[in-house]
Amino acid sequence: MTKRNVVLVTAATGNLGPHAVRQLLDAGASVRALVLKDDPNVGRLPKGVEIHIGNLGDPDSLDPALDGADGVFLMWPFFTLNVNTAPAVVQKIAARPRRVALVSSVGVHIGLEPIDNNCHAYIEHLLERTSVSWTFLRTTGFHANALGFAGQIRDGGVVRFPYGAATRTSVDESDVAAVGVKALLEDGHGGRKYLVSGPEEVAQREQVRILGEVLARPLFWEDVEHQAARDAMVAAGWPPSYADGALDYFAMLTKKPEVGSKVVEEVTGRPARTFRQWAMEHANAFR
Ligand SMILES: NC(=O)c1ccc[n+]([C@@H]2O[C@H](COP(=O)([O-])OP(=O)(O)OC[C@H]3O[C@@H](n4cnc5c(N)ncnc54)[C@H](OP(=O)(O)O)[C@@H]3O)[C@@H](O)[C@H]2O)c1
């Protein structure tokens, strides 16, 4: 009997994590989920996963979850946890030969996210200095980011947000998971820096129009000015440098659509999922 791959998924109860856990289980891996103590979202995880209580802010708490693991589906909760402990976490992961799939960002791919802004590029940099077999999933925005419109859609249908004309190649979080699962369970993905995107260019206000079609009611977009949007983001807890980076990027995307790729199709053998498909599956979140 061949040994089952043991894979640890961090940040497991967010938007992407449950997809990664399910797909790893479906592929026959033995799956561990790193979950914060008293995580209210643990119910999102499918049956069959082994829950390990741990905190990326406390590297020693990862020891039991890493013991005997062959791979790590690594996600760092950038908005809620600083990266002070990232070097120690990466060191622990690198202490034995393992595969790592890191969910990174298109911002690194196009050179907008420098190493010193303590975000995705920084963790890529830490992994590059180890001997683990890493694969970077440099993803565009998740389709799930549209959940940020849900409150305004439920409360009347006018979405007020900056840069409606910003055109992205947003990606289904389940497709990001699928590429990561291949990277962890199949040979040939080590050292690859994949740009993981959706299949099409869709402006933000067009996403809202599509949601309106799916919900069968008209929805409207109203641009919020740059400075007002920045103030609101910072008040909501965004680090100011991330807010500036995101808004400048969106401004740029009103002139030139976001760069995309065929990676999902090339790696998984099936087309990347569209925003409309995602919207139909998540319609209840907007009702
Ligand atoms: N959204 C995008 O457009 C985008 C684009 C590029 C890259 N990414 C990357 O994609 C990854 C996944 O995003 P997501 O939207 O799925 O994540 P998310 O929904 O923000 O979830 C974050 C997860 O991390 C957990 N967590 C929080 N603090 C933790 C800690 N100290 N130790 C361990 N776990 C902790 C949270 O647990 P609780 O539920 O208990 O809070 C939650 O399960 C992130 O690394 C993000 O940077 C996202």
The ligand as an ORCA input file, in Angstrom:
! r2SCAN-3c Opt
* xyz 0 1
  N      -8.789     37.750     -1.544
  C      -7.943     37.989     -2.520
  O      -8.295     38.618     -3.514
  C      -6.530     37.472     -2.441
  C      -5.641     37.762     -3.485
  C      -4.351     37.259     -3.400
  C      -3.964     36.498     -2.312
  N      -4.854     36.242     -1.313
  C      -4.424     35.412     -0.181
  O      -5.260     34.288     -0.080
  C      -5.166     33.743      1.237
  C      -6.507     33.236      1.679
  O      -7.451     34.280      1.672
  P      -8.886     34.043      2.287
  O      -9.740     35.157      1.768
  O      -9.300     32.642      2.096
  O      -8.578     34.242      3.816
  P      -9.534     34.854      4.892
  O     -10.932     34.568      4.478
  O      -9.093     36.236      5.173
  O      -9.239     33.897      6.140
  C      -8.149     33.992      6.929
  C      -8.055     32.683      7.716
  O      -6.924     32.745      8.572
  C      -7.330     32.405      9.888
  N      -6.459     33.092     10.834
  C      -6.533     34.378     11.270
  N      -5.524     34.637     12.112
  C      -4.795     33.500     12.226
  C      -3.645     33.127     12.962
  N      -3.029     33.999     13.768
  N      -3.169     31.854     12.838
  C      -3.790     30.951     12.038
  N      -4.889     31.244     11.321
  C      -5.392     32.496     11.409
  C      -8.767     32.852      9.963
  O      -9.411     32.219     11.042
  P     -10.756     32.876     11.656
  O     -11.873     32.445     10.733
  O     -10.873     32.254     13.021
  O     -10.533     34.351     11.704
  C      -9.253     32.383      8.597
  O      -9.450     30.979      8.595
  C      -4.565     34.834      2.104
  O      -3.235     34.463      2.418
  C      -4.553     36.061      1.181
  O      -3.474     36.909      1.431
  C      -6.126     36.701     -1.345
*
